[in-house]
Amino acid sequence: MPQRRPNILWYCTDQQRFDTIGALGNPYVRTPTLDRLVRRGTAFTHAYCQSPICTPSRASFMTGMYPARIHNCRNGNESWPNHPPLISKLIADSGYDCGMVGKFHLQSSGRRIEPRLDDGYRYWKFSHAPRDDWPEGHDYAEWVRAQGGDLDALRNHPDRVPPELHQTRWVSDCAIEFITQARPEGQPWFLTLNPYDPHPPFIPPRRYAEQFRPEEMPGPHFRPSDLRQQALLDRVDFQTPARDPEEFDGKRQQALYYAMIAQIDDQLGRIIDALEQTGQAEHTVIVFTSDHGEMLGDHGLLFKGCRFYEGLVRVPLIFAGPGVQSDLRSDALVELIDLSATLLDLAGVPRPEAMQGRSLLPILRGEVEPHHHREFVHCEYYDALDPAFVPGHHSYATMYRDRRYKLVTYHDQHLGELYDLQNDPWEFDNLWDDPAHQTIKTDLLQRSFDATMLYTVDVGTRRIAPM
């Protein structure tokens, strides 16, 4: 009898940093559900997105290719013509029943319902920003109205949107509806869950906000010298100017952010409970990740933009379920396009020749040494913010990060950053102009240039060699 293909539950938050899980070293956040997943499965502690902005990152991991390769590099694109096959479509075509809940954001969702692509999803419940001020209604806003709630009034109320009407709760309700639907015997399912949190604004329900006291938070990674460093980068796109975290109450921002993650954790727990109660847990692989991180006051910056600090480009990545090693923490360098390749392998779907991700399945199954996967990771920002967000700015930058060093090149500004992550893990000392590091910088520039060219060029059906 052929081996049963697993169900796949893929939970992808929006703008969640890598260092926000209790079992992975954060004693300030509350994540019992994620902590159990870490103990049950494999956590990749050095996973990197391919762009620090939503649309290019999501387009990348939905295709397994770099944003520049697939020509989808900007938030605000009105369409995505001639897009390559989405992994959801490939999985659906192989016989999976596929569902999507929440944000998708491969095309502009600015006050409009995002047009459907050839995505393969049968079950589709869409909600981008959880507001109710769009010309068209979206599924979450209609759900709130059906229960007598006024979403915009609730968002502006001192208590915020209560947990029972929150979008994160709605995502779980939809997930439970999907996983409990009747299907032909033996048909596997693939469910993509995309809540909006912990994306700004940081407005958790009061009941969650009260669980985290700002004065008990550790505060951002910040030194006064950061203000001088960020002033040198002022010409490069970003959405907030650098300030001393005391000016924007950095500990309070941290507490609110952790409150949003605590609510996510509780709602993920409801879904896992439903899997166990319906007898599906033993046949379901659970994947938890995020599209990119959040500055959260580090170096005096908030939100996202054209920067490549660890808090912004490094994300959680956890696998748990049948066939996955338990209680393993891998510090291998991993990219989110490797997640894409892994999902196809889990589903038994052949990977397209042009796909640039490398499957993590050998690590998950214990077939290879778990602490090496790539020699380096690559991230890019190519004019990624629409002029509606940052008028007059058009920045182009790439990041190359190996086991020790991180090189960032701002290609249109004659600026760069170089960090020795072994000795300076939070990236305070920029060595770009340091005479003692010019040979290293030159070598990394060559390597980064080679990687950028290989990853951007149209290779047709010729597979790119692993780097």
C-alpha positions in Angstrom: 0.0 0.0 0.0 1.5 3.4 -0.9 2.4 5.6 2.0 -0.3 8.2 2.8 0.6 11.8 2.0 0.4 14.0 5.0 -2.0 16.9 5.6 -0.1 20.2 5.8 -1.1 23.0 8.0 1.0 26.1 7.2 0.6 29.0 9.7 2.3 32.2 8.5 2.1 35.3 10.6 2.8 38.8 9.4 6.0 40.6 10.5 7.1 38.3 13.4 10.7 38.3 14.4 12.7 35.2 15.0 13.3 35.9 18.7 9.7 35.8 19.9 9.3 32.2 21.1 9.8 31.1 24.7 11.3 27.7 24.0 13.9 29.3 21.7 15.2 31.7 24.4 12.8 34.6 25.0 11.7 34.6 28.6 9.5 37.7 28.2 6.9 36.4 25.6 4.2 33.8 26.4 4.1 31.0 23.7 3.1 27.7 25.2 1.7 26.3 21.9 4.8 27.2 19.9 7.0 25.9 22.8 5.2 22.5 22.4 5.8 22.5 18.7 9.5 23.2 19.2 9.7 20.2 21.5 7.7 18.0 19.2 9.5 19.0 16.0 12.5 20.8 14.4 13.1 24.5 14.7 15.4 26.3 12.3 16.9 29.2 14.3 18.6 30.9 11.3 15.9 31.1 8.7 15.8 34.2 6.5 13.2 35.8 4.2 14.1 36.8 0.7 12.8 40.4 1.1 12.0 42.5 4.2 8.8 43.7 2.5 5.5 41.7 2.4 4.7 41.2 -1.3 8.2 40.3 -2.6 8.7 37.9 0.3 5.4 36.2 -0.1 5.7 36.0 -3.9 9.1 34.4 -3.3 8.0 31.7 -0.9 4.8 31.0 -2.9 7.0 30.2 -6.0 10.3 29.0 -4.5 12.2 31.7 -6.4 13.8 35.0 -5.5 11.7 38.2 -6.0 13.9 39.7 -8.7 13.8 36.4 -10.6 10.0 36.4 -10.7 9.6 40.2 -11.3 7.5 40.8 -8.2 9.6 43.1 -6.0 7.2 45.8 -4.7 4.3 46.4 -2.4 1.6 48.1 -4.4 1.8 46.1 -7.7 -1.6 46.2 -9.4 -1.2 42.8 -11.0 1.3 40.0 -11.5 1.0 38.9 -15.1 2.5 35.7 -16.3 3.4 34.6 -12.8 5.2 31.3 -12.4 3.3 28.4 -10.9 2.4 28.9 -7.2 3.2 26.0 -4.9 -0.4 25.9 -3.8 -1.5 25.3 -7.4 1.1 22.5 -7.9 -0.1 20.9 -4.6 -3.7 21.2 -5.6 -3.1 19.7 -9.0 -1.5 16.7 -7.3 -4.8 15.9 -5.5 -4.7 17.9 -2.3 -7.8 19.8 -1.2 -6.4 23.3 -0.6 -7.5 26.2 1.6 -6.4 29.8 2.3 -7.5 32.1 5.1 -6.4 35.7 5.7 -3.8 37.7 3.9 -2.3 36.6 0.6 -0.7 39.8 -0.7 1.0 38.7 -3.9 -0.7 41.7 -5.5 -1.8 45.1 -4.1 -4.4 44.9 -1.4 -4.6 48.7 -0.9 -8.3 49.2 -0.2 -9.4 46.6 -2.6 -10.0 42.9 -2.6 -6.9 41.2 -3.9 -7.7 39.6 -7.4 -7.4 35.8 -7.4 -4.4 34.3 -9.2 -4.2 30.7 -10.5 -3.7 29.6 -6.9 -5.4 26.2 -6.7 -7.3 27.0 -3.5 -10.8 25.6 -3.2 -11.5 27.2 0.1 -10.8 30.9 0.1 -11.5 33.3 3.0 -9.8 36.6 2.4 -8.9 39.4 4.8 -6.0 41.8 4.4 -5.7 44.6 6.9 -8.4 43.9 9.5 -10.4 47.1 8.9 -13.8 47.8 7.5 -13.2 51.0 5.4 -12.8 49.3 2.0 -15.2 50.0 -0.9 -15.7 46.2 -1.0 -16.3 44.0 2.0 -14.0 41.2 2.8 -14.7 37.9 4.6 -13.5 38.9 8.0 -15.3 42.2 8.1 -18.5 40.6 7.0 -18.1 38.0 9.8 -17.7 40.7 12.4 -20.8 42.6 11.0 -22.8 39.3 11.1 -22.1 39.2 14.8 -23.3 42.7 15.4 -19.8 44.2 15.6 -18.5 47.5 14.2 -14.9 46.7 13.3 -13.6 50.2 12.9 -15.3 51.5 16.1 -13.8 48.5 18.0 -10.3 49.2 16.6 -10.5 52.7 17.9 -12.0 51.8 21.3 -9.6 51.8 24.3 -10.3 48.0 24.8 -9.6 47.4 21.0 -11.1 44.5 19.2 -12.1 41.8 21.7 -10.6 38.4 21.3 -13.9 36.8 20.3 -14.2 39.2 17.3 -10.5 39.5 16.5 -9.1 38.5 13.0 -6.7 36.1 14.7 -9.8 34.3 16.2 -11.6 34.4 12.8 -8.6 32.7 11.1 -8.8 29.8 13.6 -12.6 29.5 13.2 -12.1 29.2 9.4 -9.3 26.8 9.9 -11.4 24.5 12.1 -14.2 24.7 9.6 -11.9 23.6 6.8 -10.1 20.8 8.5 -13.4 19.3 9.7 -15.1 19.3 6.3 -15.9 16.0 4.7 -13.6 14.7 1.9 -13.2 11.6 -0.1 -11.4 8.9 2.1 -7.7 9.3 2.0 -7.6 12.8 0.3 -5.0 14.9 2.0 -5.4 18.7 2.6 -3.1 21.7 2.5 -4.2 24.7 4.5 -2.4 28.1 4.4 -3.3 30.4 7.3 -2.2 34.1 7.1 -3.3 36.2 10.1 -2.4 39.9 9.9 -0.8 40.1 13.4 1.7 41.0 14.8 1.8 43.6 12.0 1.5 47.2 13.1 -0.4 49.0 14.4 0.3 47.3 17.7 -3.2 47.2 19.1 -3.9 43.9 20.8 -7.1 43.4 22.8 -6.8 45.0 26.2 -7.2 41.6 27.8 -3.9 40.6 26.1 -2.1 43.9 26.5 -2.6 43.8 30.3 -0.7 40.5 30.4 2.6 42.3 29.5 4.0 45.1 31.6 6.3 47.5 29.7 8.5 48.0 32.7 9.3 44.3 32.7 10.4 44.2 29.0 14.1 44.1 28.1 13.8 46.9 25.6 15.2 47.2 22.0 18.8 46.5 21.0 20.0 50.1 20.9 23.1 52.2 21.5 23.3 56.0 21.1 25.8 55.4 18.2 22.9 53.9 16.2 21.6 57.4 15.6 24.8 58.4 13.9 24.8 55.2 11.8 21.2 55.6 10.7 21.8 59.2 9.8 24.4 58.0 7.3 21.7 55.8 5.8 19.0 58.4 5.8 18.8 58.6 2.0 17.8 54.9 1.8 14.1 54.1 2.0 12.6 53.5 5.4 9.3 54.1 7.0 10.4 55.6 10.3 13.4 57.9 11.2 15.8 56.6 13.8 15.1 57.9 17.3 16.1 57.0 20.8 13.6 54.3 21.9 12.7 56.4 24.9 11.0 58.8 22.5 8.6 56.2 21.2 8.4 54.1 24.5 10.2 51.2 23.0 9.4 48.9 26.0 5.7 49.6 25.6 5.9 48.8 21.8 7.6 45.5 22.8 4.9 44.6 25.3 2.1 45.3 22.9 3.9 43.2 20.2 4.4 40.3 22.5 0.7 40.5 23.5 -0.3 40.1 19.8 2.0 37.0 19.6 0.4 35.6 22.8 -3.0 35.8 21.1 -1.7 34.1 18.0 -0.3 31.3 20.2 -3.6 30.8 21.9 -5.5 30.6 18.6 -3.0 28.2 17.0 -3.6 26.1 20.1 -7.3 25.9 19.2 -6.5 24.6 15.8 -4.1 21.9 17.1 -6.7 20.9 19.6 -9.2 20.4 16.7 -6.7 18.3 14.8 -6.3 16.0 17.9 -10.0 15.8 18.6 -10.7 14.8 15.0 -7.9 12.2 14.9 -6.0 14.1 12.2 -2.9 15.2 14.2 -0.9 12.0 13.5 -1.3 12.6 9.7 -0.6 16.4 9.7 2.6 18.2 9.4 2.4 21.7 11.0 4.7 24.5 9.8 5.0 27.8 11.5 6.8 30.8 10.1 6.4 34.5 9.1 6.9 36.6 6.0 9.6 38.9 7.5 10.4 40.4 10.9 10.0 43.7 12.7 12.6 46.3 13.8 10.7 46.8 17.1 13.0 49.7 18.2 16.3 48.0 17.4 18.8 50.7 16.3 16.1 53.3 16.9 13.9 51.9 14.1 10.3 50.6 14.0 8.4 48.6 11.5 10.0 47.5 8.2 11.7 48.9 5.1 15.1 48.8 3.4 17.2 47.5 6.1 18.6 44.0 6.8 19.1 43.7 10.5 18.5 40.4 12.1 15.2 41.4 13.7 13.8 42.3 10.3 15.1 39.5 8.0 15.3 36.5 10.3 12.1 34.7 11.0 10.7 31.7 13.0 10.6 28.4 11.1 9.3 25.3 12.9 8.1 21.9 11.5 6.3 19.3 13.6 4.4 16.1 12.7 4.9 12.7 11.2 8.4 11.9 10.0 9.9 15.1 11.6 12.7 14.8 14.1 11.6 15.9 17.6 13.2 18.4 19.9 15.8 19.4 17.3 17.2 23.0 16.9 19.1 23.5 13.7 21.3 26.6 13.3 21.8 25.9 9.6 21.5 28.9 7.3 18.0 28.5 5.7 15.9 30.6 3.3 12.1 30.7 3.0 12.4 29.4 -0.5 13.7 26.3 1.1 10.4 26.0 2.9 8.7 26.1 -0.5 10.8 23.2 -1.8 10.1 21.3 1.4 6.4 21.7 1.2 6.4 20.3 -2.3 8.5 17.3 -1.1 6.2 16.7 1.8 3.3 16.6 -0.7 5.1 14.3 -3.1 5.0 16.9 -5.8 8.0 17.2 -8.3 9.8 20.5 -8.0 9.9 22.7 -11.1 13.4 22.9 -12.6 13.4 26.7 -12.2 12.7 26.5 -8.5 15.6 27.9 -6.5 14.8 26.5 -3.0 16.5 23.5 -1.5 14.4 21.0 0.4 14.9 20.7 4.2 13.4 17.2 4.3 16.7 15.5 4.7 17.3 17.5 7.9 13.7 17.0 9.1 14.1 13.2 8.6 17.5 12.9 10.2 19.2 11.8 7.0 21.9 14.5 7.0 23.9 16.5 9.6 21.4 19.1 10.8 23.6 22.2 11.2 24.5 22.9 7.6 22.2 23.6 4.7 23.6 26.6 2.8 26.9 28.4 2.7 25.1 31.8 2.7 21.6 33.4 2.5 20.5 36.1 0.2 17.9 38.9 0.7 16.9 41.8 -1.6 15.1 45.0 -1.8 14.5 46.4 -5.3 12.5 49.6 -5.2 10.1 47.7 -2.9 8.0 50.5 -1.5 5.5 52.2 -3.8 5.9 56.0 -4.2 2.5 56.3 -2.4 4.4 55.2 0.7 7.8 56.8 0.2 7.5 59.6 -2.4 10.6 60.2 -4.4 12.7 57.4 -3.0 13.8 54.4 -5.1 16.4 52.2 -3.3 18.0 49.0 -4.4 19.9 46.8 -1.9 21.0 43.3 -1.3 22.2 41.3 1.7 24.7 38.4 1.7 25.1 36.6 5.0 27.4 33.7 5.6 28.2 31.9 8.9 30.2 34.8 10.3 29.7 38.0 8.2 26.8 40.0 6.9 27.3 42.3 3.9 24.6 44.8 2.9 25.1 46.9 -0.3 22.9 49.9 -1.1 23.6 49.8 -4.8 22.3 53.3 -5.7 23.7 55.2 -2.7 27.4 54.2 -2.6 26.7 53.0 0.9 27.1 49.7 2.7 27.2 47.8 6.0 29.5 45.0 7.1 29.0 43.2 10.4 31.0 40.4 12.2 28.1 38.5 13.6 30.3 36.2 15.6 31.6 39.2 17.7 28.7 41.6 17.1 25.5 39.6 16.9 23.2 42.7 17.1 25.1 44.6 14.4 26.2 47.7 16.2 29.7 48.1 14.7 29.6 48.8 10.9 33.0 47.6 9.5 32.3 48.8 5.9 35.1 51.5 6.1 37.3 49.7 8.6 40.8 49.4 7.0 41.3 46.0 8.7 38.3 44.5 7.0 38.7 45.7 3.4 40.0 42.4 2.1 37.1 40.6 3.7 34.7 43.2 2.3 36.1 42.9 -1.2 35.7 39.1 -1.1 32.1 39.3 0.2 31.3 41.9 -2.4 32.4 39.5 -5.2 30.5 36.6 -3.6 27.4 38.8 -3.2 27.6 40.0 -6.8 27.9 36.5 -8.1 25.0 35.3 -6.1 22.8 38.2 -7.2 23.6 37.5 -10.9 22.9 33.8 -10.6 19.7 34.3 -8.7 18.3 37.1 -10.9 19.1 35.7 -14.4 16.4 33.9 -16.3 17.7 30.3 -16.3 14.8 28.8 -18.1 14.6 25.2 -17.2 18.2 24.8 -16.2 18.5 24.2 -12.4 20.7 26.6 -10.5 23.5 24.8 -8.7 23.4 25.0 -4.9 25.5 27.8 -3.5 
